């Protein structure tokens, strides 16, 4: 079980990855910023998908099959989103 289970409250961390900061001459190129943030989003979505699956199993074990199915669908959709993010990351690597 990961430490990202959200058993009570959802303590979501918000990142501000320098979108709003001025850096001057040493500023990271946009392509590098995007590569980093896309990579982060892929990991973050995968972590959430794992959590949705864990809770789907818990719901199934508690006799809530319909809820479990919805959570499984959400996990699958998260993985689908990651497929698109991976395409963006690949394009960034190959083209920019």
N, C-alpha and C positions, 0 to 999 in steps of 0.2 A: 504494500500500500504506500503510495507516495505521500509526501507532505503537502500535496496540492489537492486534497480530497474535498475541501470545503464542507466539512461535516456540520458546522453550525452556520456561521455567517460567511458570506463571500467577501473575503479580504482581497480584492483585486488590486494589483499593483498597476499603476499607470506610468508609462514611460514617455519621456518627452525628447528623446533622441535628437537633440539639437535642432529641431525644426524651427525654433523661434529665436535662436541665438545668433548673434553676429560673431564671426570668427576672424574676419580680416584675411590677411595674406595666407595664413596657414589652413584655410578652410578645406575640409574634405570635399572632394568632388561629389556631385549629386549621384553619379553612378555607384560610387563606393558606399555612400549613405544608404542607397536603395538596396545594394547587395546585403549590407548588414541587417537592415530592418526586415527585409524579406526572409532572411535566414532565421531571424528571431521569431517572426510570425509563424513560420513553419513549425518550429519547436514548440511554441506556445500553443498552437492549435492541436498538435499531436498530444501534448500533455492534457489538454481539455478533452480530446476524444477519448483518451484512456480513462479519465474520470467519469465521463458519460457512460462508458461501458461498465465500469465498476458499479455505478449507481443503477444501471439497467439490471445488472445481475441481482443486486440487493432488492430492487423492486420485484423482480421475478420471484425471488425466494420468499418474498412477503405476499405473494399471491396477486400481484398487480401487473399482470401480463401486458395489458394495454399500455400502461405507463412505460414498462420496460421496452416495448417495441418502439415507442416514440423516442426514447432516449437512445436506442440503438440507431434509429434513423438519423438523429442529430449527430451521433458519432460518425456515421458514414458520410454525412454531408460535410462535416469538418474535414474529413480525409479528402473529400472531393475538392474542397477549397484549397487544401494543401497541394493537390495536383496542379491547380492553376497557379499557385504561388511558386511551385517548382518550375513551371514553364517560364514565369517571369524571371526567376533567378537564372535559369539557363540562358535566356535571351540577354540578360544583363552581362553574363560572363562572356558570351560569344560575340556580342555586338558592341558593347560599351566598355 
